[in-house]
Amino acid sequence: MRLNANMKRLTLGLALLLAASVAWADDREDGFQAYVWTNNAKAVQLLSPLADKGDPAAQYVVGTLYLSGEGVKADPAKAKKLFAQAAKGLPAKAKAGDAWALFALGNAYEMGNGVKKDYKKAIDFYTQGKELGNPEATACLGAMYFDRKGVTEDLQTKGAELMMIARGGGKGSVRAMMMLGHLFTQIGDTYANQGKDKDAFGAYKTAGQEYFWASELGNPIAMNNLGNFLEDGKGIPQDYEEAVKLWRKAAELGNSYSMVSLGRMYLAGTGVSKDPKQAVEWYRKGTELNNTDAMFNLGYAYYNGTGVDKDFKQAVAWWQKGADMGDHWSQEALAMSYLAGEGVEKDLAKSAKWFQKAADQGNKNAMYYLGLLYSNGVGVKKDAKKGHDWLKKAADLGQKDAQKELAGE
């Protein structure tokens, strides 16, 4: 049968429309899979066009990534706009049985994104999503049960079981793997503090397996955490070289904590050849991502002249930046600089101020120095009771100089 020109155009149009629909469906599936595996940059790339076309689940997920700054530069205003758009279309999509819409609506109610926070509604939508096999809905439902959000009974065991289902034997939700890794790390720490080394090792081993699975799927935080386990021998044999490999991979993916760890290893020559200049470079990269540990360590590199020329002013500049961001180690170092007049004009009042800020965050060395300052009326009005109280707090935390000071009273 011959087709006339109109029929040919119609057939071609239908074919193109079908092809576009299939492509959009593939992008949606691939985009959400990227989100499941925390390949967030790819998720943004694939789901943003669908969000622009009005897919409410895509709008919501992309909104969460703009809010957190994962896979895309953080933009809270854009996130808020996407949440508002998603809130309009999600109920109908969820009612139609779309598993990702059910997850998105559940998460919206849990977090209060675009809707009023309501844990009971969150659990309802997560449950419906779980029944349709959505891994993120399953993981989030498990987390809510574990954290006792929206439930009155103890469902922590069931919550952990749901997270195990969601992680799908290492091929499912990376967020579930990370939650389980964190959970078993906490359990291991508890056992370790109780002196139950065998039980601690078992818990750490389980946590390490979760981090291994997540790292295999490309999650840089999991790589960083697994590197930490390898460095400390937590649940797995100690292996500095393998730790360095994981940290390097995570650092290349933008994990600033791994950058700091690489700096430490290059500085000490552990797992790599000693190279203070490389250490400084990794610290510097960490500072570019506003990592305060990197700022503190880079400050000490300048203070000691390690990998760079000694420069007290540069040291103080980095400690000031870290201190302003609330890092108590930097606050302590800055206070010491003002106390000694190194890299900055001596100022006992400012020294006391920064010791106070660090002490308020539990820094025992700062507590010790603050106790001395109050006891002697240096930089602050003399107050023997405050001085004694701060020395006692420091001593109780194991600060040896404070213990000696109190013993000599």
Secondary structure, DSSP 8 states (H G I E B T S, - for coil): ----HHHHHHHHHHHHHHHHHHHHHHHHHHHHHHHHTT-HHHHHHHHHHHHHTT-HHHHHHHHHHHHHTSSS---HHHHHHHHHHHHHHHHHHHHTT-HHHHHHHHHHHHHTSSS---HHHHHHHHHHHHHTT-HHHHHHHHHHHHTT-S-SS--HHHHHHHHHHHTGGGTS-HHHHHHHHHHHHHHHHHHHHTT-HHHHHHHHHHHHHHHHHHHHTT-HHHHHHHHHHHHHTSSS---HHHHHHHHHHHHHTT-HHHHHHHHHHHHHTSSS---HHHHHHHHHHHHHTT-HHHHHHHHHHHHHTSSS---HHHHHHHHHHHHHTT-HHHHHHHHHHHHHTSSS---HHHHHHHHHHHHHTT-HHHHHHHHHHHHHTSSS---HHHHHHHHHHHHHTT-HHHHHHHHT-
